Structures are given as C-alpha cells and as structure tokens.
C-alpha cells in the first residue's frame, strides 16, 4: 500500500468510528448504519461532506431525521438527505 491509500483507509476508519459512536442511539443507527453500508463507495468529495455532517450535533440531525424541523439550507446536501432518509 502507498501512503495515500493508507491515509484514505485511516480516514474511512475514523469516520466509521465517529458515525457509529454518536451519543444518541437513534443517530448511531441512522448515521452509523448509513456509513457502515456506504463508506467504501464514497468518493473524496463525499468523505469531506461526511466529515462536515458528523460535526453537526445529534439533536439537530435527529429533529431533521424525524421531520420535526426542515434541514437548514446551510446543511442541506444530497448526502445528508440520503443519510437522514436511511432506515436500518
């Protein structure tokens, strides 16, 4: 393996861990479940989006996932919509 593929593998492992250890079980299931299923198929741009999504607080994402509030424009992205629509 070369250094770039090592860095990519480490990045994916870190994102996977962060997505599955959220603090709110529902978000572990929704976000973590999506990431477990799709992490290997995400490209570099999607990984960058995922890093930003993972930084959003659980409570906010949970209100969007349960449709209690709309996703604010500054967070709306096709990837976030896919994640919030994911049901394990």
GUKOLMAR-667616 format. One record per residue (C-alpha): residue number from 1; residue in three letters; chain; z, y negated, x. Coordinates in nm, 4 decimals, m for minus. Layout:
BEGIN
PT;NUM;ALA;A;Z;Y;X
...
//
This chain:
BEGIN
PT;1;UNK;A;0.0000;0.0000;0.0000
PT;2;UNK;A;m0.0598;m0.3514;0.1121
PT;3;UNK;A;0.1789;m0.6423;0.0867
PT;4;UNK;A;0.0085;m0.7916;m0.2195
PT;5;UNK;A;0.0302;m0.4686;m0.4198
PT;6;UNK;A;0.3947;m0.4284;m0.3091
PT;7;UNK;A;0.4660;m0.7816;m0.4323
PT;8;UNK;A;0.2882;m0.7081;m0.7608
PT;9;UNK;A;0.4850;m0.3856;m0.8127
PT;10;UNK;A;0.8117;m0.5661;m0.7387
PT;11;UNK;A;0.7197;m0.8456;m0.9778
PT;12;UNK;A;0.6445;m0.5972;m1.2558
PT;13;UNK;A;0.9698;m0.4069;m1.1952
PT;14;UNK;A;1.1699;m0.7313;m1.2042
PT;15;UNK;A;1.0008;m0.8405;m1.5286
PT;16;UNK;A;1.0571;m0.4987;m1.6826
PT;17;UNK;A;1.4262;m0.5080;m1.5983
PT;18;UNK;A;1.4694;m0.8634;m1.7295
PT;19;UNK;A;1.2837;m0.7789;m2.0524
PT;20;UNK;A;1.4980;m0.4739;m2.1245
PT;21;UNK;A;1.8367;m0.6281;m2.0386
PT;22;UNK;A;1.8406;m0.9362;m2.2591
PT;23;UNK;A;2.1862;m0.9516;m2.4113
PT;24;UNK;A;2.0784;m0.9254;m2.7749
PT;25;UNK;A;1.9869;m0.5673;m2.8629
PT;26;UNK;A;1.7096;m0.6749;m3.1007
PT;27;UNK;A;1.5352;m0.8643;m2.8212
PT;28;UNK;A;1.5837;m0.5688;m2.5856
PT;29;UNK;A;1.3918;m0.3649;m2.8423
PT;30;UNK;A;1.1211;m0.6202;m2.9245
PT;31;UNK;A;1.0567;m0.7860;m2.5885
PT;32;UNK;A;1.1642;m0.4889;m2.3795
PT;33;UNK;A;0.9693;m0.2437;m2.5922
PT;34;UNK;A;0.6537;m0.4509;m2.5625
PT;35;UNK;A;0.6916;m0.4879;m2.1866
PT;36;UNK;A;0.7639;m0.1168;m2.1334
PT;37;UNK;A;0.4449;m0.0325;m2.3198
PT;38;UNK;A;0.2169;m0.3023;m2.1719
PT;39;UNK;A;0.3500;m0.4113;m1.8290
PT;40;UNK;A;0.0932;m0.2150;m1.6294
PT;41;UNK;A;m0.2026;m0.3581;m1.8218
PT;42;UNK;A;m0.1020;m0.7254;m1.7907
PT;43;UNK;A;m0.3057;m0.9388;m1.5538
PT;44;UNK;A;m0.1719;m1.2059;m1.3203
PT;45;UNK;A;m0.2052;m1.4862;m1.5773
PT;46;UNK;A;m0.0266;m1.2799;m1.8422
PT;47;UNK;A;0.2511;m1.1937;m1.5973
PT;48;UNK;A;0.3012;m1.5664;m1.5370
PT;49;UNK;A;0.3171;m1.6220;m1.9140
PT;50;UNK;A;0.5643;m1.3347;m1.9449
PT;51;UNK;A;0.7875;m1.4920;m1.6805
PT;52;UNK;A;0.7980;m1.8118;m1.8868
PT;53;UNK;A;0.8606;m1.6182;m2.2088
PT;54;UNK;A;1.1504;m1.4268;m2.0528
PT;55;UNK;A;1.3182;m1.7602;m1.9751
PT;56;UNK;A;1.3316;m1.8505;m2.3469
PT;57;UNK;A;1.6806;m1.7902;m2.4913
PT;58;UNK;A;1.7197;m1.4779;m2.7060
PT;59;UNK;A;1.8447;m1.6660;m3.0135
PT;60;UNK;A;1.5336;m1.8810;m3.0240
PT;61;UNK;A;1.2981;m1.5869;m2.9857
PT;62;UNK;A;1.4873;m1.3854;m3.2444
PT;63;UNK;A;1.4501;m1.6621;m3.5050
PT;64;UNK;A;1.0759;m1.6644;m3.4341
PT;65;UNK;A;1.0506;m1.2836;m3.4453
PT;66;UNK;A;1.2295;m1.2708;m3.7810
PT;67;UNK;A;1.0186;m1.5600;m3.9141
PT;68;UNK;A;1.3283;m1.7765;m3.9729
PT;69;UNK;A;1.1557;m2.0517;m3.7773
PT;70;UNK;A;0.7999;m2.1104;m3.6585
PT;71;UNK;A;0.7151;m2.0802;m3.2918
PT;72;UNK;A;0.7125;m2.4334;m3.1460
PT;73;UNK;A;0.3749;m2.5459;m3.0148
PT;74;UNK;A;0.5027;m2.5717;m2.6565
PT;75;UNK;A;0.5871;m2.1994;m2.6576
PT;76;UNK;A;0.3029;m2.0690;m2.8731
PT;77;UNK;A;0.0710;m1.8400;m2.6818
PT;78;UNK;A;m0.1264;m1.5321;m2.7781
PT;79;UNK;A;0.1031;m1.3202;m2.5584
PT;80;UNK;A;0.4206;m1.4494;m2.7250
PT;81;UNK;A;0.2711;m1.3874;m3.0695
PT;82;UNK;A;0.1841;m1.0310;m2.9658
PT;83;UNK;A;0.5349;m0.9752;m2.8358
PT;84;UNK;A;0.7072;m1.1135;m3.1445
PT;85;UNK;A;0.4842;m0.9047;m3.3723
PT;86;UNK;A;0.5641;m0.5892;m3.1731
PT;87;UNK;A;0.7809;m0.3366;m3.3523
PT;88;UNK;A;0.9049;m0.0344;m3.1600
//
